Amino acid sequence: MDNKTKEILQKFSTQKVELSIASELKKLEKELDKGRDDLMQFATDARDAIAKGVREMNRVDSVYSVSKKMLSDAIAKAKKLGVEIPEAKQLKQAINAYEQQKKTLTKVLK
């Protein structure tokens, strides 16, 4: 093989390597762009979910406050009458469960 042929083959080989590298770089760029877009969507979804959770916690806190007051009043009236209200026990359990879960939920939602 003469020098001219070797020189031409070497140029083609170099161009082939450069095209391969350029193609790989383009693929990596697309992968990073897609990953970045996905992460931004996940962050937006998480922010929206947290905002909904905070709104729901505020709503349930209001129900919780009313429930505690009504439970206290109901227990006091039942004692005066000498009766038991089974629903009072169930509400007390629901209140206790909410108090326990709220500690964890507050950490997650704040």
C-alpha positions as CSV (number, residue, x, y, z in Angstrom):
1,M,0.0,0.0,0.0
2,D,1.4,3.3,-0.9
3,N,1.6,6.3,1.4
4,K,-1.3,8.2,-0.3
5,T,-3.6,5.2,0.3
6,K,-2.5,4.8,3.9
7,E,-3.1,8.5,4.5
8,I,-6.6,8.3,3.0
9,L,-7.5,5.3,5.1
10,Q,-6.2,6.9,8.2
11,K,-8.4,10.0,7.6
12,F,-11.4,7.8,7.1
13,S,-10.6,5.9,10.3
14,T,-10.2,9.2,12.2
15,Q,-13.5,10.5,10.8
16,K,-15.3,7.3,11.8
17,V,-14.0,7.5,15.4
18,E,-15.0,11.2,15.5
19,L,-18.5,10.4,14.3
20,S,-18.8,7.6,16.8
21,I,-17.8,9.9,19.6
22,A,-20.1,12.7,18.4
23,S,-23.0,10.2,18.3
24,E,-22.3,9.0,21.8
25,L,-22.0,12.6,23.1
26,K,-25.4,13.4,21.6
27,K,-26.9,10.3,23.1
28,L,-25.6,11.3,26.6
29,E,-26.9,14.9,26.1
30,K,-30.4,13.6,25.3
31,E,-30.3,11.2,28.3
32,L,-29.3,14.0,30.7
33,D,-31.9,16.4,29.3
34,K,-34.6,13.7,29.7
35,G,-33.4,12.9,33.2
36,R,-33.4,16.6,34.2
37,D,-36.9,17.0,32.8
38,D,-38.2,13.9,34.7
39,L,-36.6,15.2,37.9
40,M,-38.2,18.6,37.5
41,Q,-41.6,16.9,37.0
42,F,-41.1,14.6,40.1
43,A,-40.2,17.7,42.1
44,T,-43.3,19.5,40.9
45,D,-45.5,16.5,41.7
46,A,-44.0,16.2,45.1
47,R,-44.5,19.9,45.8
48,D,-48.1,19.6,44.7
49,A,-48.7,16.5,46.9
50,I,-47.2,18.2,49.9
51,A,-49.4,21.3,49.4
52,K,-52.5,19.0,49.2
53,G,-51.3,17.2,52.3
54,V,-50.9,20.5,54.2
55,R,-54.4,21.6,53.2
56,E,-55.9,18.3,54.3
57,M,-54.0,18.4,57.6
58,N,-55.3,21.9,58.3
59,R,-58.9,20.7,57.5
60,V,-58.5,17.6,59.7
61,D,-57.0,19.7,62.5
62,S,-60.2,21.7,62.5
63,V,-62.2,18.5,62.7
64,Y,-59.9,17.3,65.5
65,S,-60.4,20.4,67.6
66,V,-64.2,20.2,67.2
67,S,-64.1,16.5,68.0
68,K,-62.1,16.9,71.2
69,K,-64.5,19.6,72.5
70,M,-67.6,17.6,71.6
71,L,-66.1,14.4,73.2
72,S,-65.3,16.3,76.4
73,D,-68.8,17.7,76.5
74,A,-70.4,14.4,75.7
75,I,-68.5,12.5,78.4
76,A,-69.3,15.2,81.0
77,K,-73.1,15.0,80.1
78,A,-73.0,11.2,80.1
79,K,-71.4,11.1,83.5
80,K,-74.2,13.4,84.9
81,L,-76.8,11.1,83.5
82,G,-74.9,7.9,84.6
83,V,-74.8,6.5,81.1
84,E,-72.1,5.5,78.6
85,I,-71.9,6.5,75.0
86,P,-70.1,3.8,72.9
87,E,-69.5,6.3,70.2
88,A,-67.5,8.4,72.6
89,K,-65.0,5.5,73.1
90,Q,-64.7,5.1,69.3
91,L,-64.1,8.9,68.8
92,K,-61.5,8.9,71.5
93,Q,-59.6,6.1,69.7
94,A,-59.8,8.1,66.5
95,I,-58.5,11.2,68.2
96,N,-55.6,9.2,69.8
97,A,-54.7,7.7,66.4
98,Y,-54.7,11.1,64.7
99,E,-52.5,12.6,67.5
100,Q,-50.0,9.8,66.9
101,Q,-50.0,10.0,63.1
102,K,-49.9,13.8,63.1
103,K,-46.4,13.7,64.6
104,T,-45.1,11.8,61.6
105,L,-47.2,13.6,59.1
106,T,-46.0,17.0,60.3
107,K,-42.4,16.0,59.7
108,V,-43.2,14.8,56.2
109,L,-45.4,17.8,55.2
110,K,-43.4,20.7,56.7
